Amino acid sequence: QQRGRLLPGAVGALCRALPPRARPAPDTLRCAKFDRPQASLDFWRLLYALLKQINGCKWTESDGIDNQIRFVKAALWYHGYDRPELYRLPSDGSAGSRELLLAFSWLLHRMSLLEQLLARNRVKTGDETSVCTCEDDLPNSLKDTTEKAPQPGLEGGVDVRYLQWLNGRLRFQWRSLHAQHQEQCKLLHKIHLFTSGSHMDQILGHLSVTETDLVRQPENYKQLLQLLESETLQLEAFLEWKQLEPVYWQWMETVLDNMAEEGNMCESQDAHVEGSELPKVTSCCPWADSLTGQIDRLSRDLTTLRDQLHKLVTCRKAEWCEKVKTREEELQKEGFSATARKIQESVELKLLDLTYLCAPPKKRMHGSHRLVFRSKHPASKMVFGRPVSRESFSTVSATEVIRELQMREASLVRELKQLQEECRQRLDEVAEGLDGVICISP
């Protein structure tokens, strides 16, 4: 009873914590529990809007429902959602609201959906920059999806010149983006330098891009105030949701229980139908008895073959184990232990040599940081009559980020050279098997 009273508050807080343009009605989730078809279209649109925002894409409501469903299925597959029932849903959005509720809850738990949306949709000051010194390895879930994803490919292969053209185009785009980012940094530095000493917060000391724009155009404060109020309401709803989140997951357990009960009922009905139809078939088919006898004989033959294979595998395994044991003894006599110890010491020395390239996990930086102008003289400032040093608040030095990126670049360059050397050796091996071909390394 207490959970029933708290459930509307949890669902309402969850809906209010979502972005306004993608905010569903609480009744949509309740209807989806009972697989009501009228909630399917709303859930497809909800997932379409949320996944578009997570992937940093723009979306419009004018997109057709079939395109939205196609995008949602592709995005969920990419993020690792491999429940086949979802991908069998019709493309017109006429059914499957409960499956969509499960997919939405999976995103909520697996990908920290609300946290990502709040970080993406928060009011920007214009002074942020993204800093990431983490390893660029894919998560296990994404690795699994990339391995299982179907390979489209072309029947005739891909022309190498086309790949070179794509590579050149990508490099050009990176250069253009880098030039634009440098220009943005120069303009941002001018704003911070010219507005130095104008901010009430002495720790910052200068105005942001948004504050500078408000000084130049004061009439825009109403729009900014509305955005801040909307963000405040979302944050309050998010705090309420975090308190009532266990209630929601208990409710989702009842949704799974309902699905399991319906599945068991369908299985029992199918078994009852099969059991009632089999006697009729055997009674009206004169050759059913002979066919059953043949099936029994085949079953006995398969059982005999399985036992023989099991015995053969056991014997072969015993023989291999004996051979491996004999070989290990021979290697030990030849100094296998000493060789293994030398290899282990060499690996440990190489790992110790690379420790300075790998900072501890707590020092890894990831996410958005605000750029703050600092003078070259690290004199402490006065706030409310007390000195405040730079270490009194969380900061990330630009030199520290540059050092981290340089070390990461050096590591990637070494890895690239190693891969190039392996490819060169592989090409040499292939070239040796070609008659009348001379390969000259570049």
C-alpha positions, 0 to 999 in steps of 0.5 A, spaced: 500 500 500 505 504 501 508 503 495 502 504 491 502 511 494 509 513 492 508 510 485 505 516 482 510 521 485 516 517 483 513 516 475 511 524 476 518 526 478 521 521 473 517 525 467 518 532 470 526 530 470 526 529 462 527 535 457 520 539 456 520 537 449 521 529 450 516 529 457 511 524 457 505 524 461 505 519 467 499 515 464 503 513 458 507 509 463 502 506 466 498 504 460 505 501 457 505 496 463 498 493 461 501 493 453 496 498 451 496 500 444 494 507 445 501 508 448 506 505 443 506 511 439 508 516 445 513 511 447 516 511 440 516 518 440 519 519 447 525 514 445 526 517 439 527 524 442 531 522 448 536 517 443 537 523 438 539 528 444 544 523 447 547 522 440 548 529 439 543 529 433 538 534 431 531 532 431 524 535 428 517 532 430 516 532 422 520 526 421 515 520 419 513 515 425 517 509 420 523 513 420 523 514 428 522 507 429 527 505 424 532 510 428 530 508 435 531 500 433 538 502 430 540 506 436 538 501 441 542 496 437 548 500 437 548 501 445 547 494 446 540 492 447 539 485 444 532 483 446 529 480 440 522 482 441 523 489 441 526 489 433 520 484 431 515 490 433 511 493 427 514 499 423 507 503 424 507 503 432 501 500 433 503 495 438 509 494 443 508 499 449 510 494 454 517 492 450 518 500 449 517 501 457 522 495 458 527 499 453 526 505 456 527 503 463 534 499 460 536 506 458 535 509 465 539 504 468 544 502 464 546 509 461 544 514 466 539 517 462 537 522 466 544 525 468 546 525 461 540 529 459 541 534 464 548 535 463 547 536 455 541 541 456 543 545 462 544 552 461 551 554 458 555 560 460 559 559 453 566 558 457 566 551 457 570 546 454 570 538 453 576 535 457 578 528 456 584 524 458 581 517 459 583 511 455 579 511 449 577 504 449 570 502 448 566 499 454 564 491 454 557 492 452 559 496 445 565 491 444 559 486 444 555 490 439 560 492 434 562 484 434 555 482 433 552 488 429 551 486 421 556 488 416 553 491 411 559 491 406 559 491 398 559 485 394 565 488 390 569 490 395 571 498 397 576 501 392 582 504 396 582 510 392 575 512 395 578 510 402 584 515 401 579 520 399 575 519 405 581 519 409 583 526 406 576 529 407 576 527 414 583 530 415 581 537 412 575 537 417 579 536 423 584 542 421 578 546 419 575 544 426 581 546 430 582 552 426 575 554 428 577 552 436 583 556 436 579 562 433 574 561 439 579 561 444 582 567 442 575 571 442 574 568 449 581 570 451 579 577 449 572 577 453 576 574 459 581 579 459 577 586 458 572 584 463 577 582 468 575 585 475 568 586 473 565 579 476 562 579 483 565 573 485 572 574 486 574 567 484 572 568 477 574 575 476 571 576 469 564 575 466 562 569 462 560 570 454 553 569 457 554 575 462 557 579 457 552 578 452 547 580 457 551 587 459 550 588 451 543 586 450 539 587 457 532 585 454 535 578 453 535 576 461 527 574 460 529 568 456 535 566 460 531 567 466 526 562 463 531 557 461 534 557 468 527 556 472 526 550 467 533 547 469 531 548 476 525 545 476 528 539 472 533 539 478 528 539 483 524 533 480 531 529 479 532 530 486 525 527 488 526 522 483 533 519 486 529 519 493 523 515 490 527 511 485 527 504 488 519 504 488 520 505 480 524 499 480 519 495 484 514 497 480 518 494 474 519 488 477 511 487 477 511 489 470 516 483 468 512 478 473 506 480 468 510 478 462 512 472 465 505 470 467 503 471 460 508 467 457 507 461 461 499 461 460 501 462 452 506 456 453 501 452 457 495 453 451 500 451 446 502 445 450 494 443 451 493 444 443 499 440 441 497 434 446 489 434 444 491 434 437 496 429 437 491 423 438 487 425 433 493 425 428 495 418 430 488 415 430 487 418 423 494 416 420 495 408 419 503 410 417 504 413 424 506 407 428 511 405 423 514 412 423 514 412 431 518 406 430 523 409 426 524 415 430 525 411 436 530 407 432 534 413 430 534 416 437 537 409 440 542 410 434 544 417 436 544 415 443 549 410 442 553 414 437 553 420 443 556 415 448 562 412 443 564 420 441 564 421 449 569 415 450 573 417 444 573 424 446 575 422 453 581 418 451 584 423 446 583 428 452 587 423 456 592 422 451 593 430 450 594 431 457 599 426 458 603 429 452 603 436 455 605 433 461 611 430 458 613 436 454 612 440 460 617 436 464 622 436 458 622 444 458 623 444 465 629 440 464 631 445 459 631 451 463 623 453 462 623 456 469 629 460 468 626 463 461 619 464 463 622 468 469 626 472 465 620 474 460 616 476 466 622 480 469 622 484 462 615 485 462 615 488 469 621 493 467 617 495 461 610 496 465 614 500 470 617 504 464 610 506 462 607 508 469 609 515 468 604 515 462 598 512 466 596 517 471 592 514 477 584 513 475 582 519 480 586 524 476 583 522 470 579 528 467 573 527 463 567 532 462 565 539 461 570 544 464 569 552 465 575 556 462 577 561 467 582 566 466 588 566 470 594 572 471 601 570 471 602 572 478 599 567 482 597 572 488 592 570 493 585 574 492 581 577 498 574 574 499 570 577 504 576 579 508 580 573 507 585 570 502 583 565 497 588 561 494 587 557 487 587 551 491 581 552 495 577 550 489 577 545 484 581 547 478 584 544 472 590 547 469 591 547 462 598 545 462 596 539 466 591 537 460 596 539 455 601 534 459 596 529 459 594 529 452 602 529 450 603 523 454 597 520 451 599 522 444 606 519 445 603 512 447 598 512 441 604 514 436 608 508 439 602 503 438 601 506 431 609 504 429 608 497 432 602 496 428 605 499 422 611 494 423 607 488 424 603 490 417 610 491 414 612 484 416 605 481 414 606 484 407 613 481 406 610 474 408 605 475 403 610 478 398 614 472 399 609 467 396 608 471 390 612 469 384 615 475 379 613 480 384 618 485 387 615 489 393 619 496 395 617 499 401 616 506 401 
